[in-house]
């Protein structure tokens, strides 16, 4: 539930800030995906 609350805060950010958050999330997601692919 805390995650959804944070997403609602992110939704209220400027487009530029939102894009930065999304890029950060994408980086973590890709890192985990690559880590799982190596095992």
Buried (B, 14 or more C-beta within 10 A) or exposed (E): EEEEEEEEEEEEEEEEEEEEBEEEEEEEEEEEEEEEEEE
